[in-house]
């Protein structure tokens, strides 16, 4: 009888202990940490060889919109092996993560990478035209007072 009470107590308390552990672990991470984790997961799905993925450099741009929602944009350079097993040389990426105060959630809503066609990028730079990635994502999400706009001619 004594052992059955202990087992019952263990069965009842275990879910509460686990929930408290996960809550404390998750609440100790910053929004930037969550944005990085979610972005890395989504970038891996876009790579030819996900296990070879390396984020060379990155930074965050934090904004608060008119509704008080926080937006975290992660911008950087990711590298990975191509079909031939060689590293590609690095590709710009940008992600956008947002809070939703109504639901109390934070999620990465979009992760985009630059087109890896170097010839196309160079041709656009010669005529001072931004790539689609630069115009739609990088210039809007990754530019702030600390990280200025990069001209297409700079490549």
N, C-alpha and C positions, 0 to 999 in steps of 0.2 A: 504494500500500500504506500509506503514511504517513497519508493522508487517511482511509482506511477505519478505521484504528485510532482516530483522533480522533473520528470519527462514532460508532464503537462505544462509546468512553469516554463521549461525550456522552449517548448513549442509556441507558447503564447508570447514570450519575450523576444525570441529571435527576430521576428520581422521588425519589431520596433527598434532593436539595436542596429539592424542592418539599415533601416531607413534613416536613422540618425547619423550613422557613419557616412552614407552616401550624400546626405544633405550637407553635412559639415565639409566633406571633401569637395563637393561641387560649389558650395558657396564661398570657398576659400580661393577660387580662381577668379581672375579679373575677366572683364568682357573681352579684352585683347587676347587672353589665353584661350578663351572659347572660340574666338574668331580664327585664331591660328590653327587650333585643332580641327575645326570644321573645314577650313580652307585646305589644309594638308590632305584631309580625307578625300575631298572632291578633286583636288589636283591629281592625286594618285589614279583616279578613275580615267583621267584624260591622257595619261602617259602610256607609251607603247610598252615600257618595262617599268611598272609601278614600283618594284623593289629597288630600282636604281635612282629613284627620285631624290634630288637634293635641292633644297631651297638655299641658294647662294647668299641672298640678302633680302631683307624686307623691312618695311616700316608701316606704321599705322597712321591713318588720318581719322580723327574722331570729330564728329559733328553732332549737334543737337538740332532737330528740325523744329518748326513752329508749334507742333503738337507736343514737344518735349520728349520725343522718341530719340534714343541714341543710335547713331549710325557709326559703325566701325568699318573702315575700309583698309584692307591689307594689300599692300602693293610691293612687288619685288621681282626677283629673277629666280626662275626655277630651271633646273637642268635634269636631264635623264638620258638614258641610252636610246638610240634610234634603232631601226631595223637591222643595221649592220653591227650593232653592239658598241658603237662609239657614242660618247657624250655629244650632245647637240650644240653646245656652246652657250646655252642659256637663253631662256625665253621670258619676256616680261609677262607678268600676270597681275590681275587685280581681282579682289573679292569684296563683296559688300555684305555686311551682317547688320541686323537691326533688332532693336528691342520692340516689343509690342506690349505696352503697358496694360492694355485691355485684357490680354490673356496671361500676362506675366511671363512671357517667353522671350528668348533671344535666339536668333537663328541666322545662319549664313544663307542668304537668298540667291546669290549668284557668284560664280567663280568663272572668270574668263582668262584666256591666254592669247597672246599675240599670234597671228598666223606665222608659221615657221618657214614660209617661202621667202628666203633672203633676197632673191632677185626682185620680187614684187615690192618688198620694203625699200630696197635701194632705188628702184625706179620712182616710187612715190616721193622719196626724200629728194631726188634730183629736181623734181618740179615743185618742191616745197608743199607737198600735200600730206596730211596725216593719214596713217593707216586707219582702217575701220576700228580696230581695237583702240588706237590712241584717241580717236575722236569720240567714240561712244563710251569708253570706260576710263582709260588712264587719265585723260584731261579732266574728267568730271569727278572722279573718285580720289585721285592720287595727288592732286595739286592743292597746295595750301601755302601759307606764308613761309614755311620751312622748306617745302619741296616745290620749286617753281616749274612752270610749263617747259617742256622740252620741245624745241622746234623740230619739225620734220627733217630739216637739213642736217641736224646733228646726228641723225640716224638712230 
